Amino acid sequence: MTQLTEQAAQLRRLLHQYAHEYYVLDNPTVPDAEYDRLFRQLQALEMAHPELITLDSPTQRVGGAPLPEFAAVAHRVPMLSLNNAFEDEDVESFDRRVREGLGINEVFYDVGPKFDGLAMSLTYENGVLVQAATRGDGATGEDVTRNVRTINAIPLRLQQKEGVPFPTLLEVRGEVLMFKKDFDRLNEDQVAKGQKTFANPRNAAAGSLRQLDSRITASRRLAFFAYGIATCEGAPLPATQSAVMDWYAELGLPVCKERDRVQGAQGLLAYYQRIGEKRPGLPYEIDGVVYKVDSFAQQEELGFVSRAPRWAIAHKYPAQEALTVVDAIDVQVGRTGAITPVARLQPVFVGGVTVTNATLHNEDEVRRKDVRVGDTVVVRRAGDVIPEVVSVVLERRPMVEQPGGDLFNPQQVPREPAYSLPKTCPVCGSHVVREEGEAIARCSGGLFCSAQRKEAIWHFAGRRAMDIDGLGGRYIDNLVELDYVHGVADLYRLKLDDFLEMKRRADERDGVTPETVAQGKVATKWAENLLEAIEASKNPPLARLLFALGVRHVGESTAKTLADWLGSLAFVRHAPAAVLRVLPDIGGTVADSIADFFAEPKNQKALDDLLDAGVQPVAEHAPNPSLREKLETASLLAALEIPRLTATRAKQLVAIFPSVVDLAHADPGKLAALPADIATSVQQWLADDGNKTHLAELDAWCTTLLTALPEESEVVQGVFTGKTFVLTGTLPTLSRDDAKALIEAQGGKVSGSVSKKTDVVVAGAEAGSKLAKAEELGVAIWDEAQLLAALPG
Ligand code: IVH
């Protein structure tokens, strides 16, 4: 072997190994750039010496010029289909037939997801991928080898390992599919390019694979899972299906992690249940699970009926997509005024429930899908997500004839016009506005709009907010519609009589006879319960109160950050945006949104009203002492986003002008120590009086905040003082928050990432890269028991 051949082989070996680690094991060992570097090296080598190119070279994955058509491939072993089971009974009778057929009592099954992609047969000769064929009619398929070579998850060469048998001929059966995230990305790209989008990942996978131009396939991210074996020569065929799967993994073929081996119908049904629960969170789509008798000897004994094996069955999950007709398109008004178009549908059973409404997301989505009243549409409901309209079946669109055509060529036009959002809010009549660059249109009515008021109260009363037990949609509707509640504070002023009167008026309006209890008395217990629940909600932790206010972009976790760091409502409600920006995980948009909310006098008034009505957060505390570091003038300057002033430059600036006052009166001569463009930029910024005032106010506010900080000596002293911890993985009994609280109560700090400064990493189950990093850096690693043992008695 010449030196060049050896060099090319070595590069290929490394590239195969890295690709396997990346695509199959999901565990890369080298940075992408290293892969790219070796790849280019090999490409250059092959370009200079085309005789070095081999079929299995990773450079051959990139795709070539279009084919005129796909060649036909006769399958050595036919590609069959599976019978389906829908009900538990179907599975029980399948298991019974298998046991009776074999004359035994207990059968082991290999079980795995039924992937929603397309079947593929891969032939490896002496370990090299030589052919890939689609299923076709089961006997003859299409040769899609060139396209399949572009799929990174499919090894071009099988791995040869010490002690693992290596076949001379292997025909692998499996499924080509597209992961959900790659599907979403593909559709986004298609929209950007003004091209047709795909209705689901399976269509996208099929469309991408059946491309005569393999460069298109190469640009789409397809995946693959092996699930069967058709031919095996030169190596012993393992005795069971599950052993084949283990062997495949050794050969470097991608097999799915969710597969298992179970016993009897009980085992099958438990597996169905388990995967059904995991299904919404799986990165790919499945439409059921597949059960296969594990032993090949037993499979052979059972044989086939017509085109399906007796030894396997697909157990399907309820369909997630169905067809129905759009009766109307309405809009819903959300808490922040967001206007969402909603399709009202003829009831249809999909994903296990009857669906009558489906979201159309926003105006652009309706336009893109061109959904019109009367259309037949594909509705989809996956897991717990809100049902959505996926696409329109255009062939079924109601059309009307238009004058102008002739007898043979009548002109047809759609009966309904294309959809556009209403110009005014259907609830309050205010203008609907859509800001430039925003996908969402909003009602401009604010809390004048009763729909927004209802949503705001609903959010406020929610379980994760103020948790007012029992205050559901029906009561909120009436409280708002009949004008008992304008703002959230009004809830706390309601009396028993108000509730009873509201109910009487609502009943009258709806023509309902009031509910009475024994002796003809009107029921009042519900109102008493509600009053009690409202009263009981008055003292929430600060984070919940902040979340309940419904500030845009403030979810539970941001609310918690605000409460943890600033400690009290008094600080949060006046915090300048620049201060908010230095808090962990709060970016510019969120910080501005919070500051804008509190800058609005009516929001400040709503808060005062709440406090007046007796709402008072519990366990407020002094701001977090670490704010001292965060609020250094340099960080604040960086947060102000003065053009060109990066964090490093801000530090240099502060070295010259230690206080804000110095900076405000900056002598241009002194600024000259900075690079000229930055000096000019800072000067221009300071020339604006508004900015100068802003800076002075910010400084004053920070001073007030810093004086509220406990003295260093008051900082909690405990066994962990001065120590930094990192938590990773799932601990057996403690939640993350519990563990953090325990550490902090002992003066320790909990950080999000492992570095040389970390003292201890507390690792639980499924700890990932942080644990690896800790091992690499030699940081102490504890489990939960060690953490608990280190706490004082
Ligand atoms: S085994 C003898 N296992 O389902 C049939 N098929 O109707 C062997 N499929 O188009 C098929 N996931 O592509 C098997 N884990 C799995 C599967 C699976 C998806 C597809 C297969 C075929 C259809 C069978």
Boltz pocket constraint, residues with backbone or C-beta under 6 A from the ligand:
constraints:
  - pocket:
      binder: B
      contacts: [[A, 80], [A, 81], [A, 82], [A, 83], [A, 112], [A, 113], [A, 114], [A, 115], [A, 116], [A, 117], [A, 118], [A, 119], [A, 120], [A, 174], [A, 175], [A, 227], [A, 228], [A, 290], [A, 307], [A, 308], [A, 309], [A, 312], [A, 314]]
      max_distance: 6.0
